[in-house]
Structure formats: structure tokens, C-alpha cells
Amino acid sequence: MKKMMYFDPDDVRAADKLAVEEYGIPSLTLMENAGRNAADEIIKAYPYCEKILILAGNGNNGGDGFVAARHILLAGKTVFIITSSGTDKYKGDAQHNLKLLLCADYPN
């Protein structure tokens, strides 16, 4: 059995800040990579599952969920999203990725 790695939210925020401020990686790129990798892992772990539920929290975690949803849709799966607040509450990168999710044309 694979050992699950856990990262404290404060450590992740510090790593994101370092990536943006010290290495010049845009925060949208970090969110895209996180969401795409999450989608890839979900599809790999559940290859026969055709319907996926994503719980999108407030802030950037919700944005990661929106990116994951977009990539799962592009893989031809059905996605349901439950948001923890109204979609008008998302700001910045999360709002950007919500708009991309809602405006894109997907297979099926």
C-alpha cells in the first residue's frame, strides 16, 4: 500500500509564496498544475468512474477544484461541483478558473 504524504496548509502556502516571489512562477501556473495533477490522479485511480464529484472550498482550493473539473471534463467524464459559497464570492485566480470552467466547450 502506498504511503500518503501530508503537507500542512501553512507549509503549502509558504511553498507557493516562495515559488511566486523567489522563482517568478505565476500563481495561475501553480493552480493549473495542482488542478491538472489532481485530475490526472483521480482519473488514474478511478478509470471506470464516469461521474466525478468535486467539493470546491473557498479561495484557492476551490480554484484548484475548478481546474481539476475542467481537465476531468476534457477527459470525457461528467463532473458535479458543490461550492462552499456562492460563485460570486470567488476572487483572483479561483474566479479566473471558475470562468474558464463555465465558458469552455467540452466533449460529450
Contacts in CASP RR format, 6 or more apart in sequence:
PFRMAT RR
TARGET T0000
AUTHOR 0000-0000-0000
METHOD contacts of the structure
MODEL  1
MKKMMYFDPDDVRAADKLAVEEYGIPSLTLMENAGRNAADEIIKAYPYCE
KILILAGNGNNGGDGFVAARHILLAGKTVFIITSSGTDKYKGDAQHNLKL
LLCADYPN
7 15 0 8 1.000
16 27 0 8 1.000
16 30 0 8 1.000
19 25 0 8 1.000
19 30 0 8 1.000
20 26 0 8 1.000
20 27 0 8 1.000
20 30 0 8 1.000
27 60 0 8 1.000
27 93 0 8 1.000
28 93 0 8 1.000
28 96 0 8 1.000
28 97 0 8 1.000
31 60 0 8 1.000
31 63 0 8 1.000
31 64 0 8 1.000
31 67 0 8 1.000
31 93 0 8 1.000
31 94 0 8 1.000
31 97 0 8 1.000
32 67 0 8 1.000
32 97 0 8 1.000
34 64 0 8 1.000
34 67 0 8 1.000
35 63 0 8 1.000
35 64 0 8 1.000
35 65 0 8 1.000
35 67 0 8 1.000
35 68 0 8 1.000
35 71 0 8 1.000
36 67 0 8 1.000
36 68 0 8 1.000
36 71 0 8 1.000
38 64 0 8 1.000
38 65 0 8 1.000
38 67 0 8 1.000
38 68 0 8 1.000
39 67 0 8 1.000
39 68 0 8 1.000
39 69 0 8 1.000
39 70 0 8 1.000
39 71 0 8 1.000
39 72 0 8 1.000
39 75 0 8 1.000
40 71 0 8 1.000
42 52 0 8 1.000
42 68 0 8 1.000
42 72 0 8 1.000
43 72 0 8 1.000
43 75 0 8 1.000
43 77 0 8 1.000
46 52 0 8 1.000
49 77 0 8 1.000
50 77 0 8 1.000
50 78 0 8 1.000
51 77 0 8 1.000
51 78 0 8 1.000
51 79 0 8 1.000
51 80 0 8 1.000
52 69 0 8 1.000
52 72 0 8 1.000
52 77 0 8 1.000
52 78 0 8 1.000
52 79 0 8 1.000
52 80 0 8 1.000
53 79 0 8 1.000
53 80 0 8 1.000
53 81 0 8 1.000
53 82 0 8 1.000
54 65 0 8 1.000
54 68 0 8 1.000
54 69 0 8 1.000
54 72 0 8 1.000
54 79 0 8 1.000
54 80 0 8 1.000
54 81 0 8 1.000
54 82 0 8 1.000
55 81 0 8 1.000
55 82 0 8 1.000
55 84 0 8 1.000
56 62 0 8 1.000
56 63 0 8 1.000
56 65 0 8 1.000
56 66 0 8 1.000
56 69 0 8 1.000
56 81 0 8 1.000
56 82 0 8 1.000
56 83 0 8 1.000
56 84 0 8 1.000
57 83 0 8 1.000
57 84 0 8 1.000
57 85 0 8 1.000
58 84 0 8 1.000
58 85 0 8 1.000
58 89 0 8 1.000
58 90 0 8 1.000
59 90 0 8 1.000
59 91 0 8 1.000
59 94 0 8 1.000
60 93 0 8 1.000
60 94 0 8 1.000
62 83 0 8 1.000
62 90 0 8 1.000
62 94 0 8 1.000
63 90 0 8 1.000
63 93 0 8 1.000
63 94 0 8 1.000
63 97 0 8 1.000
63 98 0 8 1.000
65 81 0 8 1.000
65 97 0 8 1.000
66 81 0 8 1.000
66 94 0 8 1.000
66 97 0 8 1.000
66 98 0 8 1.000
66 100 0 8 1.000
66 101 0 8 1.000
67 97 0 8 1.000
67 101 0 8 1.000
69 79 0 8 1.000
69 81 0 8 1.000
69 101 0 8 1.000
70 97 0 8 1.000
70 100 0 8 1.000
70 101 0 8 1.000
70 104 0 8 1.000
72 79 0 8 1.000
73 79 0 8 1.000
73 101 0 8 1.000
73 104 0 8 1.000
73 106 0 8 1.000
73 107 0 8 1.000
74 106 0 8 1.000
74 107 0 8 1.000
76 106 0 8 1.000
76 107 0 8 1.000
76 108 0 8 1.000
78 108 0 8 1.000
83 90 0 8 1.000
87 98 0 8 1.000
90 98 0 8 1.000
END
